[in-house]
Amino acid sequence: MRINIPGQDFSLRLLERVQTTDSQYDIFDVGLEQEDGSIDSIVVGGSFSYAKSLIDAMDRKKDEKKAEASYKAPTALEAEVLPT
């Protein structure tokens, strides 16, 4: 996320994703970006595999809840007509 500082020639970078050639790792930086595009920052990187697995599990649970909510049980008449 980049935040422009009013009256200044730089913007603040907070957890801005840095492009990498290895898709296993995610790298984020925190720092300042000058008007000319130069960057002064500190980076945090890692594979974050446990965090990604937790996020995937939460997304699956959300999708399951949506599917359950959208499921309409057949009425008694429909149940008689539908093949079993």
Buried (B, 14 or more C-beta within 10 A) or exposed (E): EEEEEEEEEBBBBEEBEBEEEEEEEBBBBEBBBEEEEEBEEEEEEEEBEEEEEEEEEEEEEEEEEEEEEEEEEEEEEEEEEEEE
